[in-house]
Amino acid sequence: MSSVGRSRRAVKSKRPYDASLRLKRASRNRDRIIEAAERRFLRDGYAATTIAAIADDARVSVDTIYKSFGGKPGLVRAISERALRGEGPVPAEQRSDQLQAREPDPRKIIRAWGAFVTEIAPKVAPVRLLVRDAAGSDPELRLVLEEIDADRDRRMAANARRLHAAGHLRPGVTAAHAADVLWTYSSIELYELLVLRRGMSLKKFGQFVADAMIDALL
């Protein structure tokens, strides 16, 4: 066989490039980095944790972390985003939207929101409360926390508008006031006060949040 023939045969015999494998590896690396960062932040504190230590724990290079997350503030953002997904394959925000689209009873919707709070708050609170104080001396981290708060504000405002559009709000309660109520009762600070400081059970906390929202809005 000629060299040309062998070359053509070699080209034909090559397996097609599978981009999905590369994406899966990248996703596994990302998850491993986020988990390593969260462990380090909780164990050593935000300020004392270095990117080098996180890279060593996650078995990746320092450059990989900087390219993927941009540094420690970006890792905080990624930890928060993952926590906000809640449990299971469908993100909590998507489940909430689906529920609002099909459920006509606003009390059932708000009861579900109370359950979402108990699902999400234990995941979000540990690192969020840890870095809250660190943000006072770290402008970049403070900006990340402001972005996270703005995103929650957006979600609560959207929920409030849906309640208003469906005619669920009590007369005199505006969508803006409803957004303030939802913002307050979904806050990590309330979880900190009632669950972490006063020892309220998660189940009771979820019921408390739902009852307070219903009493204030419907």
N, C-alpha and C positions, 0 to 999 in steps of 0.2 A: 504494500500500500504506500502511496506517495505521502510525502510530508504534509501536503495540502489536505489529503483525505483524512490523515490522522488528526490534523488540527480541527477540521470540521466535525469529526466524530467526537473529539474532546469537548467542543463547544456544545454540541447537542446533548452530551451526557451530563453536563453540569446541572445540578439541581437549581430550580428557581429560588431566588432570594426570598426568604420568609421574613417580612418586616414585622410580623406579629410577635416573633420570638424576641426581637430587639425591644419592642414595646413592652412586652411582659417583663423582661429583665429590668428595663428602666423603671417600670412601676414597682417592682419588688425592691429595687434600690431606694426609690423614693419613700416607700413605706418604712423601710428599715432605718433610713435617716431620720424620719419624723419620730419614730418610736425611740430611737437612741437620744434624740434631742429632748424629748419629753422626759425621759428617765433622768438625764443629766440635769435638766433645769430643776426638777423636783428634788433631786438628791443634793446637788451642789449649789443651787441658786442660779439665777439668771446671770448675774455679773461674773461669777466665778467660773461659769461654764465656757469653755473655749471651743471654737470650731474644730480645732485639731483633735480634741477629746471626743467630740461627736463623730468625726470622721473615723477615728480609730475604733470606736464602738460599732459603727455601722459597716466597717470594712470597706470604706470608699476613700477616695482622695479628698483633700481639702478643696481642691479646685472644683470637684464635682458638686460639693455643697454650695460653694459660691455661685457656680453657674446655674444651679437648679433653684436656689432659694435667695441668693443675694446676701446671706449672712444671718445672724441670729434673729433680727426682727422678722425676716421672711419666714423663718422656721416657726416663729410664734403664730404668724398668720396661717401657715399650713396646718399646724396643730389645731388651731381653732376651727378651721374649715372642716377638717376631718371629724372633729367632735360634733359639730353642728349637723352632720349627716345622721347622727343617731345610730340606731341599731338596724341591722338588716340591709338588704341590697338597695332598697328605695330610700333616698334621702328624706329626712323628716319634713323639710319644706315642701317637697313634692307630694308627700302623703297628705300634708295639711291642705294643699291646693286641691287635691283630688277629693278630699272629704268635703270641702266647702262647695265644690261643684255639684256634688250629688246629694248632700244632706240638707233638708229643708229646716230642720230643728236647730236653732242657734244654740240652745243649751247643750245639745249633743256635740256640736262643733267646739264649744268652749271647754266642755269636759275633756275632749280629746286634746285640746291645747294644754290643759293641766297635766295630762299624761305625757305629752311631748316634753314639757318642762322637766318632769322628773326623769325622763330618759336622757335628756341632753345636759342638764346642769351638772351632774356628777362628772361628766366627761370634760366639760369646758372649765369648770371652776378651779381645779387645782393649779393649772398653769396660769390661767387668767388672773387669779388672785396673787399669784407669785410675782408675775411681771408688772402688776399694777403699780406697786411701789417703785420698782426699778424704772418705770417710765418717767418718774419725776426727774431723773438725772440723765435720761437718754432721749433726746428729741426724736430720733428716728423711731425708737420703739413707741414713744408717745403717739407718733403719727399713725403707726400700725394699729394701736388700740383705738384711736379715733376712727379709723377706717372700719374696724370691726363693729364699733358702736353705730356708725352710720349705716352699715349694712343691716343691722338689727332694726334700726329705726325705719329703714325702708320696708322691711318685712312687716313690722307692726302697723305701719301706715297703710300698707296694701290690705292687710287683714281688716283693719278698721273701715276702710272704704267699702270693702265687700259687705260687711255687716250693715253699713249705712245704705248701700244701694239695694240690698235685699229687704229693707224696711224693718230690720231687727232691733235697731237701737231705740231706747226709750225716748219719748218726746223731750226735746231740749238737749239731748246728748248729741253733739256734733261728731263728725268723723275725726276731727283733730283732737277732741277730748278723748274719744275712744282710743286713739293711737297712744295718747299719754298713759291711759290706764293699762293697755296691753304692754307698753314699754316698761312700766313700773313693775308689774307682776311677773314679767318674764325675765327680770334682771338677775344677774348673778349675785348682786348685793343682797337681794331679798333671800335668796338661797343661803347665802353666807350667814345672815342674821338668824334665820329660823331653823335651818338644818344643822349647819356647822357650829353655831354658837348656842342655840337653845335645845338642840338635840331632837327636833321634830323629825318624825319618820318621813321617808320619801313619799309613801302613800298618802299620809296626812297632808304633807306639803302640797302635793298635786291637787288634793281636794280643796285645800285652803285657797290655792291660786284660782281654781275654777270658780269656786263660790264667790270670791271677791270680784272677779271679772263679771260674773252674771249679775251680782247685786249692783255693780256700778254702771252696767251698760244696758241691761235688758228690761 
